[in-house]
Amino acid sequence: EKLLVEDHAAQISTLATKVNDEALKEWQTPHLPILTNLQLKMSLIEIERRRKLKQQKTMAAQRDQSTKSKNTKTSSYKNQEAAILIPLCTVQGIPSILFTRRSATLSNHASQISFPGGYYDEQLDGKRDASSQTNNGHDDEDRLVNTALRETQEELCYNTDQLPTSSLISILGRTQPVPSMQGKKVTPIIGMFNYDLPPHSTSEFERIFPGNPDELDWIFTIPIQELMDGETSEPLERWNTSYSDDKGKKRNAVLGPAFHIPECSKKREGDKIWGLTAIVLRPLLRKVFGPVLCGEGAGGNAKL
C-alpha cells in the first residue's frame, strides 16, 4: 500500500508541474468562476493523467499489432469548445431549472441528466472575432451564446415560428468555462425562459417542448428550492487523488456534488444530477440562484 501511495503521489507531482499558472489562465475569463483554482488544477491534472494513459494504451496496442504507422494523433480536445444553457424558468410561478435526460441510444453520456448544449460550430454559430478580444486575451464569444441557444432548440424542438428563440429565452450572463473530462472547454450560458411554464408532467408542457428523440428522452423541471434541499455528495473522479489498495479499496477519494431528482412517473432508478452538470449547478445555486430567487440567505452557510 505504501508503494501505491508513493507511485500515485509521484505521478500527480509530475503532472502538476505541467499545470502551472499559465495553464490556469487559459480558463480564467472575467466571468463568474465555477471552480476554485485548486478544483480547476485538480481537474486538469486528472485530464492529463487520462490522456497519457490513453496514449500509452494506444501505443501498446500498436506494438502488439506490429503496426509501423506513425500517424498516432495527440488529443485535439483542447481545440474543441462547447456551450451549455442553464435554463432558468418559473413553473406556475415557482423558480425552477429545466433539465434533460439524454437518450439511452447515444454513444456518449447515455441516459445522463444534463443541461441542453453541444459543440460550437463555426458555420452555424459565427466565427471568432479577433478584434473583439479583451485586454486579458479572451474574446467576446457571443458565438458560444449562439451555440447554447441553437443546441437548446435542436434538443427541445420547440416551434420557432410560434416561439422564436429571441422572444422565448433571455440571456442573463455566462460563467468561466469548465473542462470536460476530455479536456474540452465547456462554457455555461445562463438564460431565462420568458414565459411561465406548465408542470412538466402535463400534455401542455410536452406540446411546448416535444423533444428530439434522437438526443433525449425526458425534459423536466425542478424547483430551485428542492434542488438545494436535495443536494448530496459522492466520490468524483475529476478531482481524483485516490488510489486502490491491494484489496481494491479506494483511499482518499474526493467528494463532489450530486442532486436528488424528485419522484415522478418518468424517473428511472439511478437518475440523479451528477458530474459536470452538478459541478456547474452547485455554485450557481449557492451563490446566485438561491439567494436571488429563493430569498436572502437561501444558500445557507456552506462554502464552495
C-alpha positions as CSV (number, residue, x, y, z in Angstrom):
1,E,0.0,0.0,0.0
2,K,2.9,2.4,0.8
3,L,4.3,1.8,-2.7
4,L,0.9,2.5,-4.3
5,V,0.7,5.8,-2.4
6,E,4.3,6.8,-3.4
7,D,3.7,5.8,-7.0
8,H,0.5,7.8,-7.2
9,A,2.0,10.8,-5.5
10,A,4.9,10.7,-7.9
11,Q,2.5,10.7,-10.9
12,I,0.5,13.6,-9.5
13,S,3.6,15.6,-8.7
14,T,4.9,15.1,-12.3
15,L,1.6,16.1,-13.9
16,A,1.2,19.0,-11.5
17,T,4.3,20.7,-12.9
18,K,2.6,20.9,-16.3
19,V,-0.5,22.6,-14.9
20,N,1.1,25.9,-13.9
21,D,-0.3,29.4,-13.5
22,E,-0.1,30.0,-17.3
23,A,-2.2,26.8,-17.9
24,L,-4.8,28.0,-15.5
25,K,-5.1,31.5,-17.1
26,E,-6.4,29.8,-20.3
27,W,-9.6,29.0,-18.3
28,Q,-9.9,32.2,-16.2
29,T,-12.1,34.6,-18.1
30,P,-13.6,37.8,-16.4
31,H,-16.9,35.9,-15.8
32,L,-18.2,34.2,-12.7
33,P,-15.9,31.3,-11.7
34,I,-17.5,27.8,-11.3
35,L,-14.3,26.1,-10.0
36,T,-11.8,27.3,-7.5
37,N,-8.2,27.4,-8.7
38,L,-7.5,24.2,-6.7
39,Q,-10.5,22.4,-8.3
40,L,-9.5,23.6,-11.7
41,K,-5.9,22.4,-11.2
42,M,-7.0,19.0,-9.9
43,S,-9.4,18.6,-12.9
44,L,-6.6,19.4,-15.4
45,I,-4.2,17.1,-13.7
46,E,-6.7,14.2,-13.9
47,I,-7.4,15.0,-17.6
48,E,-3.7,14.9,-18.4
49,R,-3.3,11.7,-16.5
50,R,-6.1,10.1,-18.5
51,R,-4.7,11.5,-21.8
52,K,-1.3,9.9,-21.1
53,L,-2.9,6.6,-20.1
54,K,-4.9,6.5,-23.3
55,Q,-1.8,7.4,-25.3
56,Q,0.2,4.6,-23.6
57,K,-2.6,2.1,-24.3
58,T,-2.8,3.1,-27.9
59,M,1.0,2.7,-28.4
60,A,0.9,-0.6,-26.7
61,A,-1.9,-1.8,-28.9
62,Q,0.1,-0.7,-32.0
63,R,3.1,-2.6,-30.8
64,D,1.1,-5.7,-30.2
65,Q,-0.3,-5.5,-33.8
66,S,3.2,-4.8,-35.1
67,T,1.9,-1.6,-36.6
68,K,4.5,0.8,-38.1
69,S,2.2,3.7,-38.5
70,K,3.5,6.9,-37.2
71,N,0.2,8.7,-37.5
72,T,-0.9,8.5,-33.9
73,K,-2.7,11.7,-33.2
74,T,-2.4,13.5,-30.0
75,S,-5.5,14.7,-28.3
76,S,-7.2,17.7,-30.1
77,Y,-9.8,18.1,-27.3
78,K,-8.2,21.4,-26.2
79,N,-9.2,22.9,-29.5
80,Q,-12.8,22.0,-29.2
81,E,-15.4,24.1,-27.5
82,A,-18.9,23.5,-26.3
83,A,-21.6,25.6,-24.6
84,I,-24.5,24.6,-22.3
85,L,-27.6,26.6,-21.4
86,I,-28.6,26.8,-17.7
87,P,-32.3,27.3,-18.4
88,L,-34.0,29.2,-15.5
89,C,-37.7,29.3,-15.6
90,T,-40.8,29.6,-13.5
91,V,-43.4,26.8,-13.3
92,Q,-46.7,28.2,-12.1
93,G,-44.7,31.0,-10.5
94,I,-42.2,28.8,-8.8
95,P,-38.5,29.5,-9.7
96,S,-37.1,26.3,-11.3
97,I,-34.5,25.0,-13.7
98,L,-35.0,22.8,-16.8
99,F,-33.0,19.7,-17.3
100,T,-32.9,16.9,-19.9
101,R,-32.2,13.2,-19.8
102,R,-30.0,12.1,-22.7
103,S,-31.2,9.2,-24.9
104,A,-30.1,5.7,-23.9
105,T,-29.0,5.1,-27.5
106,L,-26.3,7.8,-27.5
107,S,-22.7,6.7,-27.7
108,N,-21.6,9.3,-25.1
109,H,-23.1,10.1,-21.7
110,A,-26.2,8.0,-22.5
111,S,-29.2,8.4,-20.1
112,Q,-27.4,11.1,-18.1
113,I,-29.2,14.1,-16.7
114,S,-27.8,17.2,-18.3
115,F,-28.3,20.8,-19.5
116,P,-29.1,21.4,-23.2
117,G,-26.0,22.2,-25.1
118,G,-23.3,21.0,-27.5
119,Y,-20.3,21.8,-29.7
120,Y,-19.5,25.1,-31.2
121,D,-20.0,25.1,-35.0
122,E,-18.2,27.9,-36.8
123,Q,-20.5,27.8,-39.8
124,L,-23.7,27.9,-37.7
125,D,-22.6,30.0,-34.7
126,G,-20.3,32.6,-36.1
127,K,-16.5,32.9,-36.4
128,R,-14.2,34.0,-33.7
129,D,-13.6,37.8,-33.9
130,A,-10.0,38.6,-33.1
131,S,-10.9,42.3,-33.0
132,S,-13.2,41.8,-30.0
133,Q,-10.6,40.4,-27.7
134,T,-10.3,41.9,-24.3
135,N,-7.1,43.0,-22.6
136,N,-6.6,39.7,-21.0
137,G,-6.8,37.8,-24.3
138,H,-10.3,36.4,-24.1
139,D,-12.7,37.3,-27.0
140,D,-16.3,38.3,-26.5
141,E,-17.5,34.8,-27.6
142,D,-21.1,35.8,-28.5
143,R,-20.7,32.8,-30.8
144,L,-21.0,30.5,-27.7
145,V,-24.3,32.1,-26.8
146,N,-25.4,31.1,-30.3
147,T,-24.1,27.6,-29.7
148,A,-26.1,27.2,-26.5
149,L,-29.3,28.6,-28.0
150,R,-29.0,26.6,-31.2
151,E,-28.4,23.3,-29.3
152,T,-31.3,24.1,-26.9
153,Q,-33.7,24.5,-29.8
154,E,-32.4,21.3,-31.5
155,E,-32.9,19.3,-28.3
156,L,-36.2,20.7,-27.0
157,C,-37.7,21.1,-30.5
158,Y,-40.0,24.0,-29.7
159,N,-41.7,25.6,-32.7
160,T,-39.6,28.6,-33.6
161,D,-42.5,30.0,-35.8
162,Q,-44.7,30.3,-32.7
163,L,-41.9,30.8,-30.2
164,P,-38.8,32.5,-31.7
165,T,-35.8,31.8,-29.6
166,S,-35.2,35.6,-29.3
167,S,-38.5,36.0,-27.6
168,L,-38.6,32.8,-25.7
169,I,-35.2,33.0,-23.9
170,S,-33.3,36.0,-22.4
171,I,-29.6,35.6,-21.9
172,L,-28.6,36.8,-18.4
173,G,-24.9,36.0,-18.5
174,R,-22.2,33.4,-18.5
175,T,-19.6,31.8,-16.3
176,Q,-16.0,30.9,-16.8
177,P,-15.5,27.7,-18.9
178,V,-15.1,24.4,-17.1
179,P,-13.1,21.4,-18.5
180,S,-14.9,18.2,-19.5
181,M,-13.1,15.0,-18.6
182,Q,-11.7,15.0,-22.2
183,G,-10.3,18.5,-21.7
184,K,-12.8,20.3,-23.8
185,K,-13.8,23.8,-22.8
186,V,-17.5,23.9,-21.8
187,T,-19.0,27.4,-21.3
188,P,-22.2,27.6,-19.2
189,I,-24.6,30.3,-20.5
190,I,-27.3,31.4,-18.1
191,G,-30.7,32.0,-19.7
192,M,-34.3,32.6,-18.6
193,F,-37.5,31.4,-20.2
194,N,-39.7,34.5,-20.6
195,Y,-42.9,32.6,-20.1
196,D,-44.3,30.9,-17.1
197,L,-44.3,27.2,-17.9
198,P,-46.8,24.5,-17.1
199,P,-45.7,21.5,-14.9
200,H,-43.5,19.1,-16.9
201,S,-45.9,16.2,-16.3
202,T,-48.7,17.8,-18.3
203,S,-49.5,17.4,-22.0
204,E,-49.3,21.1,-22.4
205,F,-45.6,21.1,-21.4
206,E,-44.9,18.3,-23.9
207,R,-46.7,20.3,-26.7
208,I,-44.3,23.2,-26.0
209,F,-41.2,21.0,-25.7
210,P,-41.8,17.8,-27.7
211,G,-38.1,17.0,-27.6
212,N,-35.8,15.4,-30.1
213,P,-36.0,11.6,-29.5
214,D,-32.6,11.1,-31.2
215,E,-30.9,13.1,-28.5
216,L,-33.0,12.9,-25.3
217,D,-36.0,11.0,-23.8
218,W,-37.1,13.3,-21.0
219,I,-37.4,17.1,-20.4
220,F,-38.3,18.2,-16.9
221,T,-38.1,21.0,-14.4
222,I,-37.1,21.0,-10.7
223,P,-37.9,23.9,-8.3
224,I,-34.7,25.6,-7.2
225,Q,-35.5,25.2,-3.5
226,E,-36.0,21.4,-4.0
227,L,-32.6,21.2,-5.7
228,M,-30.9,23.0,-2.8
229,D,-32.7,20.8,-0.3
230,G,-31.7,17.7,-2.2
231,E,-28.0,18.3,-2.5
232,T,-25.7,15.5,-1.5
233,S,-22.2,14.3,-2.4
234,E,-20.4,11.4,-3.9
235,P,-16.8,10.4,-5.0
236,L,-15.8,12.5,-8.0
237,E,-13.3,11.2,-10.5
238,R,-12.2,14.5,-11.9
239,W,-10.8,15.6,-8.5
240,N,-9.2,12.2,-8.2
241,T,-6.4,11.9,-5.6
242,S,-7.5,8.3,-4.8
243,Y,-5.8,5.0,-5.4
244,S,-6.8,1.4,-4.9
245,D,-5.0,-0.6,-2.2
246,D,-4.2,-4.3,-2.6
247,K,-7.8,-5.2,-1.6
248,G,-9.2,-2.9,-4.2
249,K,-10.5,-0.4,-1.7
250,K,-10.5,3.3,-2.7
251,R,-8.5,5.7,-0.5
252,N,-8.5,9.4,-0.3
253,A,-11.5,9.8,-2.6
254,V,-12.6,13.5,-3.1
255,L,-16.3,14.1,-2.8
256,G,-18.2,16.2,-5.4
257,P,-21.8,17.4,-5.6
258,A,-24.8,15.4,-6.6
259,F,-28.5,16.3,-6.6
260,H,-31.7,14.3,-5.9
261,I,-34.4,14.2,-8.6
262,P,-38.0,14.3,-7.1
263,E,-40.1,11.3,-7.8
264,C,-42.3,11.3,-10.9
265,S,-43.6,8.8,-13.4
266,K,-40.7,9.1,-15.9
267,K,-37.9,9.0,-13.3
268,R,-35.8,5.8,-13.6
269,E,-33.8,4.0,-10.9
270,G,-30.4,5.7,-10.7
271,D,-31.4,9.0,-12.1
272,K,-29.6,11.8,-10.4
273,I,-27.8,15.1,-11.3
274,W,-24.0,14.5,-11.1
275,G,-20.7,15.0,-12.9
276,L,-20.2,18.2,-14.8
277,T,-23.9,19.2,-14.6
278,A,-23.7,19.1,-10.8
279,I,-20.4,20.8,-10.7
280,V,-21.8,23.8,-12.7
281,L,-25.1,23.7,-10.8
282,R,-23.8,23.8,-7.1
283,P,-22.0,27.2,-7.0
284,L,-24.8,28.8,-9.1
285,L,-27.4,27.6,-6.7
286,R,-25.5,28.6,-3.6
287,K,-24.2,31.9,-4.6
288,V,-26.7,33.2,-7.2
289,F,-30.0,31.4,-7.8
290,G,-30.8,30.5,-4.2
291,P,-30.1,33.9,-2.6
292,V,-31.7,35.9,-5.5
293,L,-34.7,33.7,-6.3
294,C,-35.4,32.0,-3.1
295,G,-34.8,34.7,-0.5
296,E,-31.8,36.2,1.2
297,G,-29.6,33.6,2.8
298,A,-31.2,30.7,1.0
299,G,-27.8,29.4,0.1
300,G,-27.0,28.6,3.8
301,N,-23.5,28.7,5.3
302,A,-22.0,26.0,3.1
303,K,-18.8,27.0,1.3
304,L,-17.9,26.3,-2.3
